[in-house]
Amino acid sequence: MFLTKCAANLGRFLFGSYLLAVLSIGSMIFIAAPSKAAQPKCELSRTIKFAGLDWDSNIFLTEIAKFIVESSYGCRTASIPGTSLPLLAGMMKNDVDVMMEVWLDNVKEAWNKGVKEGSVVNLGVTFKGAVQGFYVPRYLIEGDSKRGIKAAAPDLVSVSDLPKYKELFKDREEPEKGRFYNCILGWSCEVINTNKLKAYGLDKYYTNFRPGTGAALAAAISSAYKRGKPFVGYYWEPTWILGKYDMVMLKEPEYNDKDWLTLIDQKSKNPVGVAYPVKNVYLGVGKEFHDQAPNLVKFLKAFEMTKDQINEGLAMMQQDGLSHKSAAIKFLQKHRSHWKSWLSAAEAAKVEEKLGQNS
């Protein structure tokens, strides 16, 4: 009997010890197992559609916004390729949700129509001080001792100085004239620059060379700069070209509304030359998106970059051979204090987590 009780007690002891051990191990496993963070849930069940405007700064800014929208808000995103007016028309029909760069002067009539109809909403400035003009490399004016380049045009300050330097910018196809690189054929700036050449009398001294694509114009500048050769033509910023190369904008008469109207008219007979206006570029969204996604709208309202930051990001993309998305991620990793101001601490932490996975 004694032995039976001892055996029973021993059995209960061993089972209790086994059960305690199992529970302890289970507890340790439970404690040791990393808790999976709750995934953010997007306000919209559908894909967020961004306007895939066909220039570098917009693509770069769109990739920054998409990365944050995906990682912090748990949304699916897509870029719809196209140009300003068709994509703006799409936004007015709720086929496009977000346009990171709205150049109001370039789409004024269509944008005002959308505002009047209540189909688009301006969320504020994406970046300030967008500029356009006629540029030459700085080494033409000041030289570059490191590259052994002497100043070929030390007195070149304004567009009015260009006639006396036509030999410097000689056009191979029409050697009696210089070559002026205009804006891309078909863009509104091509019309404006053509009128400017007439207004300044430069059409007598320079050929009006119109590149077929933005890549062709960028390649012409890049090739001339790398070889230390002369170049004069139109460009704008923010762009990787002006982030990477030291260029000087030539002076023009001060902008005014009256003379500007003579430049934007394709049929203008007596254009009057003035500088491009310095403008802010805006962030626009469709009304349906605006009403259905208040948290995303709050983020996009806070989104703002400087012109120099965009130039830096685009130059980095070219220098390191990065895609727009990779450049956006690298920019976010480098400028944490800037983009965190757009978000709450919890939202920023989710972006940090995603950035860590891309480091």
Buried (B, 14 or more C-beta within 10 A) or exposed (E): EEEEEEEEEEEEEEEEEEEEEEEEEEEEEEEEEEEEEEEBEBBBEEEBBBBBBEBBBBBBBBBBBBBBBBBBBBBBBEBBEBBBEBBBBBBBEBEBBBBBBBBBBBBEEBBEBBBEEEBBBBBEBBBEBBBBBBBBBBBBBBBBEEEEBEBBBEEBEEBBEBBEBBEBBBBEEEEEBBBBBBBBEEBBBBBBBBBBBBBBBBBEBBBBBBBEEBEEBBEBBBEBBEEBBBBBBBBBBBBBBBBBBEBBBBBBBEEEEEBBEBBBEEEBEEBBBBBBEEBBBBBBBBBBBBEBBEBBBBBBBEBBBEBBBBBBBBBBBBEEEBEBBBBBBBBBEEBEEBBBEBBEEEBBBBBBEBBEEEE
